Amino acid sequence: MRKSVRFTKMHGAGNDYIYVDTQKYDVPDPSAAAIAWSNRHTGIGSDGLVLIGKPYGGVDADFSMRIFNADGSEAKMCGNASRCIAKYLYERRLTDKTTIRLQTLSGVKILTLHLADGENAGGGSDNIHNNKVESVTVDMLAPSFHVPEQYDETAGDALTVGSRTFHGTFVSMGNPHFVCFVDDIDTLDVARYGSAMEVASAFPERCNIEFAEIKADGAIRTRVWERGSGITMACGTGACATAVAAAIAGKSSRRSAIIMDGGTLHIEWNEADGHVYMTGPAAFVFDGEIEI
């Protein structure tokens, strides 16, 4: 007899995932489920599958997250998904905390919930019934720039696809990113260039590719080719990587607004602790049930 799993579809700035609470439902082959369920024609439709669970391995955390891309590959971290998890946990009454420690494959992330009434601390059983999560700030920890297993620095900072060469900055937010600043962001063929660059020999684990352009008002327009998922409406770690790369290049300050296809994320690369803080929205789409 086949079993059914209850799921919730959510999105953060258009980056949509399927969420399953593994404290209630078992997904024995999440890679296969991610492939089948993410299909936008024959499945639920998403950028991937996110499993919410208890912390494991003795890690000091409140909950854990595992994330599988639409092609079945497992990712270490997703900023947009972590914000959605915070909203899910609070509004579905799985916690009354407004600061949540989330275990991911790239470390424990601190999620700070901003409630609709402006109360950001304290939580409590009364608040959980009355307040909605308006946005979430995620402490994405410090970026890394020298990660040999993710980026072969001997390849240099240039990648050529066809007749065009892109100069980029490698930034790891736990997962690898290559940020390229361009001046034709609106017409750039992201699928063509992103798909080729993702699998370039410089990236042993493949790579997320960001194309970014500094706008007149200082905001950064960014389009993403996400490793394992293709073009996505937004990428939280990609927004962080873009903001860091822009600051390094002197193209922006340590605070920036990253405008993605699905919405705007606000990023701060804090000078005091070196951490990157990402703030943005999260939204429910619908709940459902699917056989497994």
Secondary structure, DSSP 8 states (H G I E B T S, - for coil): ---EEEEEEEEETTEEEEEEETTT---S-HHHHHHHHH-TTTS---SEEEEEE---TT---SEEEEEEETTS-EES--HHHHHHHHHHHHHTTS---SEEEEEETTEEEEEEEEETTS--S---HHHHHH--EEEEEEE----BS--TTT--GGG-SEEEETTEEEEEEEEESSSEEEEEE-S-TTT--HHHHHHHHHT-TT-TT--EEEEEEE-TTS-EEEEEEETTTEEES--HHHHHHHHHHHHHTTSS-SEEEEEETTEEEEEEE-TTT--EEEEE--EEEEEEEEE-
